[in-house]
C-alpha cells in the first residue's frame, strides 16, 4: 500500500512538471482546454494543465511563399508566364488556427489566383514597365482576404515575366527603331548647331581675312602632329582675292557689252538708194534680230515699202514696188534658211 501511494505521488509530480512549456521568441502557443480555445501563451516558460490542456505552436516570423510560374493572358491578348514571391506573417495566432484550416496553403492559393487575375487585367507594357503597380494591387487584394485570418501581407514582388519568342523579336525591333530615331534627331540637332557655328565663323573670317591664315596654320599643325608622309602644296590666299577681283572685272565688262548691244538692237543701216532689190544678210549682231519679239518688223530700205515679218520659227517676206504697190514676190522661210524673191529686173538672194 505505501508503494502504491508512492507511485501515485511520483505520477502526480511527473504530470505537474510535464505541464511546463517553453516557447521561443518567435513562437506562440495556442492553448485549447478540454477542446475549447483558452488563450495564447508564450514566448518563454509557462504551465499548462496536463491532460486537460492541448497546445498548438505557431511561428509568427515572416514567411516566404514562392508562387510558381502562372500562364495567363494579358489584356492585349498576349500569353505570358509570371511568377512572384509573397511575404506574410501572423499577427493573431488565435485566428490563424481557428479561422482557417491551413493558413499556409490558403495564403498560397489566394496569392496565385490574385496574381493571375491582376495580370490579366493589364496590358503587357504596363506589366513590364509598371511592375510596382501590379505588385501593390496584388498585395492589397491578398491582404484584404487574409486579414480575417489574422495574417498580414507585407510585400509582393513579381520575379520574372516570360514572353514568347515572337513577341520578344517584335519588341526588339520596336526598341531599335525608337533608338535609331533618337540618334537621328540628336545627329540632326548637332549638324544644325555645327552649321550655325560655321556660318558665324565664316562671317568672322570674312571680316578679318588674317583669321583664315591662322586657321590654315592650325590645320597644318594638326596634320603634322602624326608621323605620316602627307605632302602639302601651299598656295597663298592672295590668289583667291586676285581671282575674285578678275571675276568681278570680267562681269563688269560683260555687262557693259550686253547693254551696248541692247541699245543698238532693232536698227539697221540700209545701203544707198537702190534701183532694184539688193542682196542683204540679216545677222543678229548687226540687225538686232535677237532682241526682237516673237513677231517684229525690219524695214529694208527707207521709202520702198519692202518689209520682213519675223516669227519665232518662220518668217514671211512680202516685196512690193513703192510706185505701183503690186506684189512682186512672197515666200515663207524658217530660221537660217535661204529664200529668193524675183523682180522684173533682177534676182536677189536673202540670207536669214
C-alpha positions in Angstrom: 0.0 0.0 0.0 2.7 2.5 0.8 4.3 1.6 -2.5 1.1 2.3 -4.4 0.8 5.7 -2.8 4.4 6.5 -3.7 3.8 5.6 -7.3 0.8 7.9 -7.3 2.8 10.8 -5.8 5.5 10.2 -8.3 3.0 10.2 -11.2 1.4 13.5 -9.9 4.8 15.1 -9.6 5.7 14.0 -13.1 2.4 15.2 -14.5 2.9 18.6 -12.8 6.3 19.1 -14.3 5.1 17.9 -17.7 2.8 20.9 -17.8 5.6 23.3 -18.1 6.1 24.6 -21.7 8.8 26.7 -23.3 8.4 28.7 -26.5 11.0 30.7 -28.3 10.7 34.4 -29.0 9.2 33.9 -32.5 6.8 31.2 -31.3 3.4 31.4 -29.7 1.3 28.6 -28.1 -2.5 28.4 -28.7 -4.0 26.6 -25.7 -7.1 24.5 -26.0 -8.6 23.4 -22.7 -10.9 20.5 -22.9 -11.2 21.2 -26.7 -12.1 24.9 -26.4 -9.8 27.8 -27.1 -8.4 29.1 -23.8 -5.7 31.6 -24.6 -2.4 32.3 -26.5 0.7 31.9 -24.4 4.4 32.5 -24.9 7.1 33.2 -25.5 9.1 31.8 -22.6 8.1 29.4 -19.8 4.5 28.8 -18.9 2.5 25.9 -17.4 -0.5 24.1 -18.8 -2.8 21.6 -17.1 -1.7 18.2 -18.1 -4.3 16.1 -19.9 -6.8 19.0 -19.9 -4.8 21.5 -22.0 -3.6 21.0 -25.5 -1.1 23.4 -27.2 -0.7 24.3 -30.9 2.6 26.0 -31.6 2.6 28.9 -34.2 5.5 30.6 -35.8 5.0 34.3 -36.1 8.0 35.1 -38.2 7.7 36.5 -41.7 7.2 33.6 -44.1 8.0 33.5 -47.8 5.7 32.0 -50.4 7.2 31.2 -53.8 4.5 31.4 -56.4 5.2 29.1 -59.3 5.1 30.4 -62.9 1.5 31.0 -63.9 0.5 31.1 -67.6 -2.0 33.8 -68.2 -3.3 36.1 -71.0 -2.9 39.8 -70.7 -5.5 42.4 -71.6 -3.9 42.8 -75.1 -4.2 39.1 -75.8 -0.5 38.1 -75.1 0.2 34.8 -73.4 2.9 35.1 -70.8 4.2 33.3 -67.7 4.5 35.2 -64.5 5.9 34.0 -61.2 6.2 36.0 -57.9 7.1 35.9 -54.3 4.9 36.8 -51.4 5.9 37.8 -47.8 3.4 37.5 -44.9 3.4 37.0 -41.2 0.8 36.1 -38.5 -0.5 38.8 -36.3 -3.1 36.8 -34.4 -2.3 33.2 -33.7 -5.8 32.5 -32.5 -7.5 33.4 -35.8 -4.7 31.8 -37.9 -5.5 28.5 -36.2 -9.2 28.8 -35.6 -10.4 30.6 -38.8 -8.7 28.6 -41.5 -7.7 25.0 -41.7 -4.2 25.5 -43.2 -3.3 29.2 -43.4 -0.1 28.4 -45.4 -1.9 26.7 -48.2 -4.7 29.2 -48.1 -2.3 32.1 -48.5 -0.5 30.4 -51.4 -3.8 29.7 -53.3 -5.2 33.2 -52.9 -1.9 34.8 -53.9 -1.6 32.6 -57.0 -5.2 33.3 -58.1 -4.9 37.0 -57.5 -1.7 37.3 -59.4 -3.3 35.7 -62.5 -6.4 38.0 -62.3 -4.4 41.2 -61.9 -2.0 40.3 -64.8 -5.0 39.5 -67.0 -6.4 43.0 -66.3 -3.3 44.8 -67.6 -1.6 45.1 -70.9 1.9 43.8 -71.5 3.5 47.2 -71.5 2.1 48.0 -68.1 3.2 44.7 -66.6 6.8 45.3 -67.9 7.1 49.0 -67.1 4.8 49.4 -64.1 5.6 46.3 -62.0 5.1 48.3 -58.8 1.5 49.0 -59.7 0.8 45.2 -60.3 2.6 44.3 -57.0 0.7 46.8 -55.0 -2.6 45.7 -56.5 -1.9 42.0 -55.7 -0.8 42.9 -52.2 -3.9 44.9 -51.5 -6.2 42.1 -52.7 -4.4 39.3 -50.8 -4.1 41.4 -47.6 -7.9 42.1 -47.7 -8.6 38.4 -48.0 -6.2 37.2 -45.3 -7.0 39.9 -42.8 -9.8 37.9 -41.1 -7.3 35.1 -40.7 -5.0 37.2 -38.6 -2.4 37.3 -41.4 -0.9 40.5 -42.9 0.8 40.5 -46.3 4.0 42.6 -46.1 5.1 42.5 -49.7 4.5 41.0 -53.2 7.1 41.1 -55.9 7.0 39.8 -59.5 10.1 37.8 -60.0 10.0 37.1 -63.8 7.9 37.6 -66.8 8.4 35.1 -69.6 7.4 36.5 -73.1 7.0 34.4 -76.2 10.0 34.5 -78.6 8.0 36.1 -81.4 6.9 38.9 -79.1 10.5 39.4 -78.0 11.6 39.9 -81.5 8.9 42.4 -82.2 9.7 44.3 -79.1 13.4 44.3 -80.0 12.6 45.8 -83.4 10.4 48.5 -81.8 13.1 49.4 -79.4 15.7 49.5 -82.2 13.5 51.8 -84.2 13.0 54.2 -81.3 16.7 54.4 -80.5 17.5 54.9 -84.2 15.0 57.7 -84.4 16.5 59.3 -81.2 20.0 59.0 -82.7 19.0 60.7 -85.9 17.3 63.5 -84.1 20.4 64.1 -82.0 22.6 64.0 -85.1 20.4 66.4 -86.9 20.4 68.8 -84.0 24.2 68.6 -83.8 24.5 69.3 -87.6 22.2 72.3 -87.2 24.3 73.7 -84.4 27.5 73.0 -86.4 26.1 74.8 -89.4 25.2 77.8 -87.3 28.7 77.8 -85.8 30.3 77.5 -89.3 28.2 80.4 -90.6 29.3 82.6 -87.7 32.9 81.6 -88.2 32.6 82.4 -91.9 31.4 85.9 -91.1 34.2 86.4 -88.7 36.8 85.2 -91.3 35.2 87.4 -94.0 35.5 90.5 -91.7 39.1 89.6 -90.8 41.0 87.7 -93.6 44.0 87.1 -91.3 41.9 84.7 -89.3 41.9 82.4 -92.4 45.7 82.3 -92.4 45.7 81.4 -88.7 43.2 78.6 -89.4 45.4 77.2 -92.2 48.4 77.2 -89.9 46.5 75.4 -87.3 45.4 72.8 -89.8 49.0 72.2 -90.8 49.8 71.7 -87.1 47.1 69.1 -86.8 48.2 67.3 -89.9 51.8 67.2 -88.9 51.1 66.0 -85.4 51.3 62.4 -86.5 54.2 60.7 -88.3 52.9 60.5 -91.8 54.1 61.0 -95.3 51.5 63.5 -96.4 52.8 66.1 -98.9 51.2 69.5 -98.9 51.4 72.2 -101.6 50.7 75.6 -100.1 49.1 78.3 -102.2 48.9 81.9 -100.9 45.4 83.1 -100.1 46.1 86.2 -102.2 45.4 84.1 -105.3 41.8 83.8 -104.2 41.5 87.6 -103.8 43.1 88.0 -107.2 40.7 85.5 -108.8 37.7 87.2 -107.2 38.9 90.6 -108.5 39.3 89.2 -112.0 35.9 87.7 -111.9 34.3 91.0 -110.9 36.2 92.8 -113.7 35.1 90.5 -116.4 31.5 90.6 -115.1 31.5 94.3 -115.4 32.9 94.2 -119.0 30.3 91.6 -120.0 27.5 93.8 -118.5 28.7 96.9 -120.5 28.8 94.9 -123.8 25.4 93.5 -123.2 24.0 97.0 -122.5 25.6 98.3 -125.7 24.1 95.5 -127.8 20.7 96.2 -126.4 20.9 99.9 -127.3 21.7 99.2 -130.9 19.2 96.4 -131.3 16.2 96.9 -133.6 18.0 99.4 -136.0 19.6 98.7 -139.4 21.7 100.8 -141.8 20.4 100.5 -145.3 22.6 100.9 -148.4 22.3 103.9 -150.8 19.1 104.4 -152.7 18.9 101.3 -154.9 17.2 100.9 -158.2 16.3 97.3 -157.5 16.4 94.9 -154.5 19.9 94.3 -153.3 21.5 91.4 -151.6 21.4 91.8 -147.7 22.5 89.4 -145.0 20.5 89.6 -141.8 22.8 88.8 -138.8 21.6 89.0 -135.2 24.6 91.1 -134.0 24.2 93.6 -136.9 20.5 94.0 -137.1 19.4 93.2 -133.6 17.1 90.4 -134.6 18.0 88.5 -131.5 16.5 91.3 -129.4 13.2 91.3 -131.4 10.0 89.9 -130.0 8.2 86.8 -131.4 6.7 89.0 -134.1 8.5 92.1 -135.4 9.2 94.2 -138.4 12.5 95.2 -140.1 12.4 97.8 -142.8 14.9 97.0 -145.6 15.2 100.2 -147.4 13.6 103.5 -146.5 10.7 104.7 -148.6 10.5 101.5 -150.7 7.9 99.6 -148.7 9.9 96.4 -148.5 9.3 94.6 -145.2 10.1 91.4 -143.5 7.7 89.9 -140.8 9.7 87.6 -138.5 8.1 85.0 -136.2 9.6 82.6 -133.6 10.1 79.8 -136.0 9.3 81.2 -139.5 9.3 84.4 -141.5 7.2 85.8 -144.3 8.6 88.2 -146.8 6.4 90.4 -148.9 8.1 92.6 -151.6 6.2 95.5 -153.2 7.0 98.3 -155.6 6.7 101.7 -154.0 5.2 103.2 -157.1 2.6 100.7 -158.1 2.1 98.7 -154.8 2.0 95.5 -156.7 3.4 92.3 -155.1 6.5 91.1 -156.8 7.3 88.0 -154.7 6.4 86.3 -151.4 7.9 83.3 -149.7 7.7 81.7 -146.2 11.1 81.0 -144.7 12.4 79.3 -141.5 15.3 80.5 -139.3 18.7 80.4 -141.0 17.3 79.4 -144.4 17.8 80.9 -147.8 15.0 82.4 -149.8 14.7 84.2 -153.2 12.5 86.9 -154.4 12.2 87.7 -158.1 11.7 91.2 -159.6 11.3 92.3 -163.1 14.9 93.5 -163.5 16.9 91.5 -161.0 17.0 88.4 -158.9 18.3 88.9 -155.3 19.2 86.3 -152.7 18.3 86.9 -149.0 20.1 85.1 -146.2 18.5 84.9 -142.7 
